[in-house]
Amino acid sequence: MTAFEIPDLSLVVLVGISGSGKSSFAAKNFGPFETVSSDMCRGMVSDDPNLQSATADAFALLEFIVATRLKAGRLTVVDATNVQPAARKSLIALAREYDVLPVAVVLDVPESVCAQRNAERADRSFGREVLRRQDQQLRRSLRGLSKEGFRTVHVLDGIDDVEAATFVRTPLRSDRHDLRGPFDVIGDVHGCLGELETLLTTMGYTLRRDGSGAAVGAVPPAGRTAVFLGDYVDRGPDSVGVLRLVMGMVGAGEALAVPGNHENKLVKALGGRKTRGRQVTRSHGLAETLEQLDAESAEFRREVLDFCDGLVAHLVLDGGNLVVAHAGLIEKYHGRASGRVRSFALYGDTTGETDEFGLPVRYPWAQEYRGSAMVLYGHTPVPEAKWENRTMCLDTGCVFGGKLTALRYPEGELVSVPAQQVWYQPTKPLGEFVREASSLDLTDVIGPTGVETSLRGRVSIRPENAAGALEVMSRFALAPEWLHYLPPTMAPSRTATRDGYLEYPTEAFDDYRRLGATAVICEEKHMGSRVVVVVCRDAEIARTKFGAIGNATGTAYTRTGRPVFEAELTEVLVASMAAAFESAGLWDELAADWVILDCELMPWSAKAEGLIKSEYATAGAVARANLSAEESVLSLAAARALPVDELRDRNMRRRSNIGEFTDAYRRYVWPTDGLVGVRIAPFQLLASSNGTYADRPHSWHLELADRLVGAAPTLFATTRRLEVDLSDAASVTAAERWWEELTAAGGEGMVVKPAENAPRGKMQPGMKVRGREYLRLIYGPDYTEPDRLKSLRERNLRHKESMALREYALGIEALDRSVRGEPLHSIHQAVFGVLAMESEPVDPRL
């Protein structure tokens, strides 16, 4: 048996004349789905695998299948004669398009044997001259297969070689899925040996030195492995020392390394190669590196050349979860092999433009990265290493006077040491290497299969709703970097059976009891505007976590992501809230430096004054005028003894109703001046830098809010509440009476929630039970009239209840993703999903 190696991911092209046994050979050596046969494709398009007139369509289908498999990263075998250069050319082009290695396997079986085999098959009707022509084409091809682009060519000479051949699949050199870490990934060194030694020892590595005291290795702590991201040489003071240390660590299994563009240039200089017909330009520190190497032995220079030339351009580590490359790597290149993959890994990509410093403008691939693997890279210096869509640049410009940075993986901890001095003056000031803000598109907001959530599995979103949500956000919302959560809708309790009421607490208590809750908490429902407030301990934290601009330390926004106040007033608000957190000792107690709170902002008029005037006050004034005029007419009619008593009774009831309607909205209006008169009622701590809090009982959240009230009583308002034991009739009755008293005094109503929080299944996270008079604002002044109330009792709540559950799951998912540090586009999938669901057809009064 003869074993031949083929890459795990490759395009294997079988080459052989008809009758050479390609199909049998493929069936023996490859999987049934790995082989794509031209005969099979011919049969699929014509019902006859030998119909030559169908060849063009058959090969169009074959190439489509091959392309689809290669795109998916599947080894693919092409079973066709492939003796003509044109046929092979199209296949090599497919391999290049999908960055896989093309391999030719030639079955060189004597023509006479092939003729005999064909004669024994009834489906082979072509003559011997066809075989002779194919054999001639094969002979002409044998010597040039490598030049055509095949990375590997295996020639099986005769029947015995064909029968004895076996194949061993080998991973690409970039494929190190088996190495799980932990890793310490180190950015561009550029000859800064002192800083590299300091960084390694800071991370717990023990340097190994030779007899002369030179560092030749470093023993890692606790089984860790260093990973170097390239650019070891040029510009810095000791490129040779860095090479000696890095080479020693890699040789001892203490480190992994990928090449940078400076190593690529060094290889060409040491090997005497030329670039585009010219000698390598000894600029950007290369001349100094070569001068340092000239002082070393020829053996050391040969070791440097072999080391740098032998480095693979990128590595895929930890089961595919981590990719390292000097200049980064877009997702479709991960684990692929081609010249363009290597070029991207070494140099990145450019827009074709130059900046004001005469340097090429780098294509912002990281802004568009949506892959699941973390990508760590260097190449383009940045002042600070920051996450961008699960990518991070670790070149923090040590040689330019910045610092040398490493990331501990998987911990995510950054370790840096400052440069000892400015070793090389950059063409472009280090502070100029600042990335542009991230952008969003529709595919970020919603995927083709919906949003996966931990609470409810996949939540489907209608594409047209997603598009509408993004349109609303792009036009009216604050900077998307702040939007890590949108509050979900809330379903009302089921329609009340009690006379004269549309909603009453009994039904909410019954529903929770039926779904398995043993206790609920009833929270006063403040009549104001729902707001989400983000508060950071200081401006630097706001910049790091939320991409804030300037000295902003937080924000406040509505259910649709719109800012509540203008920027200056918002900053006053969040600064006051941050101070209250400090005063109450909550920053330290929570071990947090930022928080997201769900709140109610009061009065209602602070945010909705225009709405109150245009909708509610106008409706009240017009109704009063109309009803007064109607009463005048009815009084005249009554004086003439006309039968208008019933109409006058109805008019009186309607005037009473409109009075109740006016009183209802006036209760929620009072004057404010800036933040004077404004009250914030926080009722839930959603998340902080230390985690999420959906598993904490509601009493914990409200007690935390009470501490904020104690710290800043003129800013914060208490949320009154009552805990209810659903198995105790007296407790339930007391809660119903409490609701009656609350609403009789002008309160909006209450929200009933499972006391332990974290609802599961069909249990609602909260149900609102609104007061009888407040509902006049929702359903109109006359909704209590018997005929009107009867029709409202038939309202359908199922869709609203479903929306509430799904939006709650999306909200929790967004918070979880934010705390985990996932990319903004991943967080926004869930955030914008909430807004998209609000476009579903449902009665907005519910």
C-alpha positions, 0 to 999 in steps of 0.5 A: 500500500502506498499512502499519499498525503492530501490537505484536509481542505482541498480540491482533488481533481482526478485525471484519467481517460475513460475506463481508467477506474476513476469512479471506483477509485473515488468510491474506495478512497473518498466519502460518498458525498465528497465526490462530484461526478460529471456522469452523475451531473450529466444524468441529473440534467438529461436523465442519461449519464452518457448524453454528450450533448448535455455536457455543457449543462452537466459541467455547469452543475458540477462547478456549482456543486464544487463551488458550494462545497468549497465555500462551506469548507468541504474537501471535494473530489472531481470525478471526470476525465479532466485530460484537457487543460481547459477543464482543469483551468476552470477547476483551479480557478474555483480552488483559488476563488475559495482559497483551497489547495488544488491537488491532481491525482493522475490515474495513468492506466494503459489505453489498452486496459481502458479500451477493454473495460469500455468494451465490457460496458454497454453504456460506453458507445464511443470508439477507440479513437476517442480513447487515443485522443484522451490518452494523447491529451493526458501525456501532454499534460503530465509535465505541466500540471504543477505549472497550471497551479496544482499545489500537489500532483500524485501520478499513479502509474499503472493498475497496481499503483492505482489499487495500492494507493491510499490517502492520508488527510493532513491538516493545513499548517495553519490548522492548530485546532488542537492547541487549546491554550491558555495563550499570551498573545503579544503584539508587534515587538520591532526590536524592542528586546528590553520591553519584551523581556519586561513584558514576559517577566511581568506575565510570569515567564522565567527567562532562559539565558545562554552563557553570554547572558542573552535571552534564548527562551522563556519558561511560561507559567502554568502551562501557558503558551506565548503567541507572537503576532509578527514584526519582530525586527526593524526600527528597534534597538535589538532585532537580533536579540528579539529574534534569538528570544522568539526563535528559542521560545518557538523551538522549545515549544514555549511559543507560537509565531506568525510572520509580519510584513517585516519578516517577509521583507527580511526573508527576501533580503537574506535570500537575495530575492527580488520584489517586482524585478527590483532589489528589496528596498532597505527602508523602515529599519531593514538596513539596521536589522541587516547590519545587526545580522552581519555581526552574527555568524553565517549559521545564525543568519541561516537559522533566521532565514529558515525560521522566518521563511518557515512561518505560516501566515496565520494560525487557527487555535482553540478549536477554531475559536481564536485566529491570529494573524499579523494584519488580521484576517476576514472570516472567509480566509480563516483556515484557508490557503492561498496567496491572497490569504497570506497577503491579507494576513501579512499586509491587510488590505487598503482602499487604494487611497493615501492619507495626509502622511502619504501612507496607504489607507487601511481597509477597515475590515474589523468594522465589518467582521461578523465571525464567531472566532476571535481575531487578534492581530497587530500591524497598524499601531493604535494608542490603546488596544480595544475590542471591535467586533471580536477583534483586537489590534495589539500593536500599541506602538512600542517602538514609537514610544507607546507600549508593548501589549499582550492579551491573555486568552481566554481571560481577556486580560490586557497586560502592557509595559511602557516603551523605554523611549521613542526608538523610531519616529513614526511617519504618522503620530501614534494618536492619529491611528484612531478607528472610525465609529462602527456602522450598522446594516440590516443584516446586523439587526436581524439574521435570516433565522431570527435571534437566538435567546437563552430564555425562549430559543429562537425568536423570529422577527419579520424582515419588514419589521426589522427594516422599519426598526432600523429606519426609526433608529437611524433617524431618531435614536441616540448614538447606537453605541449606548443602546444595549437594551430596550424595555419590552412591552407588558401585557395587561391582566385578563379582562375583569369579571367584576362589574364596572371594571375592565381590569382588576387584580383578581385575574392577574393573581389567578393567572400567576397562581395557575402558572405555578407562582406562590408569591407575587409583588405588586408595584405601584405603576408610576404615570410617567415616561419609561426610560432606560438610564445608563450611568458610568462611574467616570468618563473613561469608563463610558468611553471604554464600554460605550464609545462615549464622546468627550466627557459624557458619563451616561445617557437616558433614552425612551422605549424607542431609543430616543434621548430624553433630554438634550446632551447637557441636561442628560449629563447633569442627570446621569452625573447626579445619579452616579453621585447617588450611587457613590453616596449609597455605597453601591458602586463598591457593593456591586463591584461595578463601574457602570450600570443600566437601570429601568426607570420611570421618569415623572411627571408625564408632562416632562417628556409628553407635554406636547402630546398632552396638549395636542391630544388630551387637553384638546380633546377635553376642551372640545368635548366640554364645549360640545357637550355644553352647547348640546345641553343648551339645546336640550334645555330649550327643547325641554322647555317646549315639553319635548321628550329629551330626558334620556338625551339629557341624562346621557349628556350629563353622564358624558359631561361627568365622564369628560370631567373624569378624563380631564382630572385623570391626565391633570394628575400627571402634570406639574411644572418643571424647570430643567431637572427641577421638579423631575423625579426618577423612579428606578424599579430594576437594576438591569445590568452592570459591569459585574453581571445581570440581575434578572435572577434577583427577587424584585424586593432586592431591586426595590430595596436598592432603589430605596437606597438611591432615594435616601441618597438623593430624595429630591431626584429619586422617587420610591416605588410603593409595593406590596408582597402577596402570598397567593395561597393566603386569601387574606393576603390577596384581598388586602392587595385588591384593597390596596389597588383600589385605594391606590387608583382612587387616589389618582394612581395609574394602577400597579404591576404584578410580578412573580416575586422571585423574578426570572419567569419561565415558560408562559409566565409573564414577567409582569402584568399591568392592572390599570385603574378604572379612571386611568383607563379613560385616557386609553379607551376614551372618556365614555369607555365605562358606558355599559355597551362600550364596556361590553365590547371592550371585554371581548378584547384579544390579549393572546398576541400581546402576551406572546409579544411580551414574552418574546420581547422580554427574552430579547431584552435579557439576551441583549443584556447578557451579550453586553455583559459578556462583551460581545460585539455591538452588532450582536447586542443590537440583534436583540435590541432592535428585535424588540423595536421590530416586534413593536411593529407587529399588528396589535391593539396599541391600547393593550 
